[in-house]
């Protein structure tokens, strides 16, 4: 059950830009064009994701800062859903 909830939260965080605190990812270069010269130095990582409910893959490029912010959002949402409040003391 915990894995199902984690997978659900992760899919929401990756597909819904409303949850992100950072601006959207920079535009990906077109297939026929060269990558920007600073892409490797900037730490850009590009992946191809298929959003839920779609059959069309989308190329998403993110910086290390965006990936950290995304991870924080996912961890926070997971903690909230699992009741990360005060510990439960048994009777």
C-alpha angles and dihedrals in degrees: 000000000000091000091050091053091046092050091048093051092046092051090050092050093049097046104035115069089188089078095053120097091199130071118268121278118279117266113276117240116256116258095250095049129080121253117260111271093237095049095096093042091048091053096240114174118193123200134174112235130180109215118227110271094021136095095199116093118223125208111229123188120192137181123227090256092054092049091051092049090047091051091050090051092050093046092048093049091047091050091049093049093048092050098254091184128103117340118260114245114208119228 
